[in-house]
Amino acid sequence: MILDLLENSARYESLNPRFKQAFDFLKTSDLANLPLGIKELDGKNLYANVQEIEGRTPELVHVETHEKYIDIQVPVSGTEWMGWIPRENLKQITSEYSAEKDVTLYADKTANLIAVQPSEFAVFFPDDGHQPGIGKGKWKKVVIKVKVS
């Protein structure tokens, strides 16, 4: 898991061959005015999912993990709290892995909540259980899905 400012993203570009393109998109796009939905950057290898979400309490948000994709999550119009837990600590599967959605859901709760501000990003790797969407009100966010090499 990584939390940092978008302006520092070059530090992490060597971690995946698609990270540079992902971070370039995030830094050069007018994120506030991107239309909602999927924007392919490199087919299924790299794409952005632009969303407007309604914040919920931690009790109502499932922890999730992915197998095929890394998430780069960027709140655009508000602070989003995101939970983190190591995958090996997850024990309570509520929804088995869906290859179509690339997600497993868990009833476990995270002990670590991180406030992610606009202009910051959080990266969740397949070994990172994460609990996004915690907060109050609505906000826009961009989730970049980066295929694991």
TARAKA-V813391 format. One record per backbone hydrogen bond with DSSP energy under -1.0 kcal/mol. CO is the residue of the C=O (numbers start at 1). NH is the residue of the N-H. Records with the same first field share a line. If there is no record, write none. Layout:
CO=NH  NH
This chain:
2=123
4=121
5=8
6=9
8=11
9=12
12=15
16=19
18=22
19=23
20=24
21=25
22=26
23=27
24=28
25=29
29=31
30=33
31=34
37=50
39=48
42=45
45=147
46=41  42
47=145
48=39
49=143
50=37
51=141
53=139
56=135
57=60
63=106
64=130
65=104
68=148
70=146
71=124
72=144
73=122
74=142
80=116
81=134
82=114
83=131
85=129
86=89
87=90
92=107
95=105
98=102  103
103=98
104=65
105=94  95
106=63
112=84
114=82
116=80
117=120
119=6
121=4
122=73
123=2
124=71
125=128
127=87
129=85
130=64
131=83
133=56
134=81
137=55
139=53
140=76  77
141=51
142=74
143=49
144=72
145=47
146=70
